[in-house]
Amino acid sequence: MDSVVGQTLKDIEIICVDDGSTDGSLDILREYAAEDNRIQIIEQKNAGAGAARNNGMRHATGKYLSFLDSDDFFEPRMLEKAYDLAEKDQADFVAYKSDQYHTEKKQFVSADWVIHENEIPPYHPFNHRQMTGNVFKVFVGWAWDKLFLKEFVDKYHLTFQEQRTSNDLLFVFSAVVLAKKIIRCTDGSCSSATRCQGFSVKNKRVFLGLFLSCSDGTSGQTQRGGPVRRTGKRLYQLCTAFFTVELQHPVRTDKNKTERQAERRMVQRTRCRRKE
């Protein structure tokens, strides 16, 4: 909270969604709200991060949307820098430079892997068709390191999947495919950091979970009309192409029952989509 309240960009609304916390977080939020009239508190029963973000978006009135989880924090000039870049080029969204705080090593490490710089154009703004790689390879599907134009989000009815894990994947990659103008913020002052225990995307169960999450979401998109329907089909193609390659890597050989079932579902879904 201190990192948000202390942003150099002062004209912001700070929407805090209490997702049924039982650790005293709500009392802390009330203390902040008593000192800062920009803070709005929304209470809901525990439903997960996806539902909390959707709830926050419904109450948002600002021009841009930025998402901050409880274990993240922003550097002081981050929102100001991202806002200035977005305004200059009328961008649909801005991707921040990111750092991570490693809890075991107690040090910051550059998260330069969240965007593969060699896969995006050297100029700005750009869109996904100007990238040299699959969007799932270029970006990581996190929302906390991006600033989104609210008008853009509302136009395409972008929402987070209300599930316990991977709830921002569909939102982020739908935005990447739909956006006409994407800005990459490389300035060191525009960074986000999150505490992490270490995460390995080499685990096939993780990849299968991500694929099934995105697959479920794109299936819903194809039931709608216009650009969202086309995006759903395109996103499914990109999703399948990326995860099929990644799952072929000989990372693990010990597949449990859940993983075998998930892989069969992936194959079945791919076959069904090809028949459409």
C-alpha positions, 0 to 999 in steps of 0.5 A: 500500500505504501508503494501505491499511496506514495506514487508521484502520479497523484491523481489516481483512485486506489481500489482495494478489494478485500477478498474475505481476508481473516488476517486483519488486512481489512483493518489495515486498509481502513486505517489507510482509507482514513488518511487518504480519500483516494482509497476505496475499499470493496469487501467480498466473500473469498472468491480468488484474485480473478473475481477480486480484479473483476469487482475492482474493474466494475468500480473503476472510473479512471482512464487506465487500469493497473493491478497490484497483488498483495505481494507486489509493489511499485517503484515511486515513478512507475505509474507516472512513467507508464501513464506518460508513455500511454498518453504520448502514443495513445497505447492500448496497454503498456508493459513495465520493466519488472524485477523480482525479489527472491525471498531466499537470497534476499535480493532483487533479480531482473525479471528480463524473461517476462518479455523476450525483447528479441521477439518484439520490434525496436520501435513503438508502438507495435502490435502482435502481428509485428512480433517475430514470435508466438505471443505466449513466448514473447509475454508472460501472462501476468497482469501486475506488470502492465497498464491497460486503457480502460476504454480498450478493456471495456470495448472488448469486455475483457475480464479475468477468469474466476478460478483459483490459478492462472486467472489472468492468462486469458485477459492478458493474451486477449489484450495482446492479440486485440491491441493495436498499440502496445508500448514497452516501458524500458526505463529503470524507474518504471518497474514492478517487483514481487516477492517470490519463492521461485517458480519453475515453468518446466513442470508439465503439470503447470503447462497443462494447467495453463493450456486448459485454462486458456483453452476454456476461455477461448472456447467461450470467446468463440461463442461471441461475435465480432473481433472477440470471436476472431480473437478467440480462434486466433488465441486458441491457435497460438496457445495450442502451437506454443504449449504443444512445443513446450510439452514435448520438452523432455523435462519430466517423465513421471506423469501421474493420472491427472497429467495423463488425463489433462494431456488427453483432454488437450489432444481431444480439444485440438482435434475438435477445434480442427473440425470446426 
